[in-house]
């Protein structure tokens, strides 16, 4: 048959097409054979072209022009003619169809890529290509092993956690046990280099940080100068133990989140003390609660007037307004980078928190005082965990598309495979 047919099937490098015929409107049958008529004996390495028989085997392959391809490979079983060789016969092999394989290499690659690239269900991809769930899943496992590169050295390491599954209670022999699984992600947070997910481990303790960093090379650990985390004591202790030379920086977004949480707690407490119940749509402080959490510079003049009217009408003790002022002073502090400005705004924040005489603002000020060296590092070095949060969003999307994962190993593999294929860090292998 004309070699153009082999080109259309994408088999011209190794095979020649002997026969093509249509089975039905959506299915064709092709008979192929290896171009080279001789092969080296696996036992002695001597070339031979003597054929004993030609068995025909079925090979699963990609669709061609939207049609199912029934691919049949007519193999040559060759006879070794070398005297003394214990290998009497052997069959020819192919790089596209390895020994004892019934799927082509390109079909396995397509199965893995289809699963990982768009987070499709394994069963969905398997049904589309006419293979079993186990076959498609094994293709993903094999491909992922080659996809995942070694962590590249970075100057700034970002660490953050994401919930792996919802909280549940598990009945064991000793009684009920609370299951609350988390995962810790390690990200290249250096903005001068492309972002990359360097690692993903179960847990959110200092031990998991120590273990992951201990698995990396000495050069990788020595190259880390800054580690950006949220205000987490376990993470901080793990970083100090594994990287004693590195400086810890606290992400500013988490501090703003703590300040917003403080304002919400004050608003809820004031409402309960004033009305004896929680807030409803009848209260302006509840209806316009989002204005309290929005940065003051982002409010329009109309929104500022509405906020002031709300506080004047329902914040009779001025506690909500004081909490809002403390939050805004913390935001101003976190926006500074010049040391004199930082010192002045830090004094204003502590002064406002002290004058408010509330347990919520005192707790926030204590948190800032406890983490101040790490906060100052984040301000002067201008580092954040924004990239880590971005990868956390992808991790949550993966869990959402898969409707959750029970197997943590499969979950981690799907996350890393999806990020590797969609963010352009797939290795040459």
Phi, psi and omega in degrees: 000153180301139180293344177300329178295320177296325177294317179297325178277351181075028184242013188292340183290324186238331191243159167241144183267122182269327186203140172225128178215152181271133177268313176206178184304334181246014185215136175233156179243136179228137176250125185235164179209146179295138182296316184286129184272349180240164180208160180271135180292129178297338182278314186240346178084003181278136179287145177211150178235008180283123185261130175272309174204179183228081178291149180247127180237151178271138180233128176282132182219177179293160173291153180239119180053039179078007181249145175290131181252115171272101185262125178241128182253117175272102182278157171255124170266110186266155180252126176282123183261008180282126180293132179090353179283130182283346180269102185287312181225161176201158180256151178293148179243169181217147177289330180283331178231095183296171181300138178060021178259147176241005175238143177286157180297321182291330176291319177298319179295321179292322177299312181296315182294321180295324179289313188281322189296316183246012179059036178287156177293144180299319181297325180293313179294320180297318180294323180297324183259004175071035177236173181278163177300317182298319180296315180295320181292320177295326177296321178294317180299315181294319181290322182297327178301323179275336183286321190285114179278166174290145180303129179280144179301145180216152178274328182239121181251127176257135181231131177204164182247157173216145184286131181277322179213164177288159181292135177214161179252129184247129180274120178238178183298324182279354181128195181281136179236135180277122179256118182222072187285139177230166174228147178249130180251143179243124189230145171285105184262012179280114184289348178277357180229159179299143178288145181205143173277111185275329182194161181210118184228151177287148178100170177214045183247171175294331180296320181291328175293315179297317182296314182294315179294328178293335179282344182274167182288162178296323179295322178297314181294319181291335181282347181278120179257324182231142175234120182260126180224171167275172181293076183239115179296318178300317178297317181298318179294322178294320179294316181295326180286320184272329182230074183296339182273344185276150176264141181263134177236139179263132182294133184291329182299321180294326178291320176296322177297320177296321178295318177296321177297322178298316178298318179297318179296320178295315179300316180294319181294315180298320179295317179295320179292327183278322186247345182077015179204175177283164181286154177226184180293346178287339181264134181292327180296330177279317183296327182249031183295332181293333178294329179291333185264347180277141177304135187300325182288347180268355180276141174283169178299323179293320179291322177298316179297320179295319179295316180295320178296320179297312181294322180294328183276324190238348179261071185292332180269355181063021179283321179294318178296322178293319178296320178297320178295321178296318179298316180293325177291327175293321178296320176296320178298316183287348178269355183269155177224343180276128185307314178299320179293321179299316181296317181294316182287330176295319177297317179297320180295310180298320181296317179293320179295323180289319181290337182287335178053048178232146181294326182293315180288326176297320178296320178295317179296322178296320178297316179296319179296319181296320184260014187301317178303319179289325177294317179298322177298317179296323181289315184284328180269349179055055177241147179221173177257028183300319180295320179297318178295325177297317177291328176298324177296318178296321178298317180292324177297321179298316179294321182293317180295321180277002182055035178090156180228134177271329181265114184295325180296315178296321180298313179296320180296317181296321180297308184294322180294318180296315180294321181297318182282325186271343182250014170074025179248024179289134183285166181293337179294000000 
